[in-house]
Amino acid sequence: MKTFRTILLLTAFMAALPTLGSTQEVLRVGIIGLDTSHVIAFTKEMNNQEASGYLARCRVVAAYPKGSPDIESSVKRVPMYTESMKKMGVKIVNSIDTLLAQVDAILLETNDGRPHLEQAIPCFKAGKPVFIDKPIAGSLADAVAIFAAADKYNTPTFSSSSLRYGKSSQEARHGSLGKITRCQTHSPATLEKTHPDLFWYGIHGVESLFTVLGPGCISVHRTTTDDGKIEVVGRWKDGVTGIFREGSGYGGTATGTKRKGNVGSYDGYKPLVVEIAKFFCTRKVPVSAQETLEIYAFMEAADESKRQQGAEVTLKSVLEKATSEATR
């Protein structure tokens, strides 16, 4: 009888092993900020019972619903998205410190880029990998400071628009059109008075532009189209031209040594969320700090060009100024 009971206990223990192992592999994801529709979309992808691969290894379990009192859309959205997250089984907490004690990785989703530096630092100190949604910050100086802080605390972080993972842009980046000599992308560019012009929404089209061309932009000058829309022309090394235009929808064209083709497609949030999940699991950043800072320097230089009535402005000049400010 004793031997039989021992066998039963061993059988039960062995049967439980796969469950225990899979539970240990799942990363608990926490969200900071509930004022963007991204929190609903990202949570649905990560908490989908049919998710596979890296997505199946990440689960959103808690959120801190901080918003911005001086941005009307944020004030309206926080209560609505907080209730939606509760219905999805996500625990709502009252501070970042409380959140950090309960999770392994962070989605920094506050729609306002201005508090991102302050919100990210305790996450870096805690060693939690952080995805920072667009805009990475409310200024180029803060963006520089964010990467400096991540480096100081040896904690990986990255930021990206979902447009980076549009299929047509990714294919062009990896050679489908040959070596790109010219690219023009467009996206909406709704303005928010608290941020540089392109940080708030133009970032999507600018991210597509850099996805196709990669880093290496030297200077920009900003003009307007005949119908009064924003146009920013960038000069890349090797004589490559990159243009962002304010427009309706997402898209663009690129000319390569093989052929000309469409770029800038929007293919939903899932491709980005898969990359975020992979990042959380491997702690390897898919987009370098250098490229992200160059994207935001491009947009800051566009604002500086506007202030100088369309003069050509180098990315080096705005980065040097931002680095000085970040150091102070």
Sequence and secondary structure as in RCSB ss.txt:
>XXXX:A:sequence
MKTFRTILLLTAFMAALPTLGSTQEVLRVGIIGLDTSHVIAFTKEMNNQEASGYLARCRVVAAYPKGSPDIESSV
KRVPMYTESMKKMGVKIVNSIDTLLAQVDAILLETNDGRPHLEQAIPCFKAGKPVFIDKPIAGSLADAVAIFAAA
DKYNTPTFSSSSLRYGKSSQEARHGSLGKITRCQTHSPATLEKTHPDLFWYGIHGVESLFTVLGPGCISVHRTTT
DDGKIEVVGRWKDGVTGIFREGSGYGGTATGTKRKGNVGSYDGYKPLVVEIAKFFCTRKVPVSAQETLEIYAFME
AADESKRQQGAEVTLKSVLEKATSEATR
>XXXX:A:secstr
 HHHHHHHHHHHHHHHHHHHHHHHH EEEEEE   STHHHHHHHHHT TT  GGGGGEEEEEEE    TT HHHH
HHHHHHHHHHHHTT EE S HHHHHTT SEEEE  S STTHHHHHHHHHHTT  EEE SSS SSHHHHHHHHHHH
HHTT  EEE  GGGG HHHHHHHTTTTSSEEEEEEEE     TTS TTTTTTHHHHHHHHHHH S EEEEEEEE 
TTS EEEEEEEGGG EEEEEE SSSEEEEEESS EEE      SHHHHHHHHHHHHH   SS HHHHHHHHHHHH
HHHHHHHTTT  EEHHHHHHHHHHHHH 
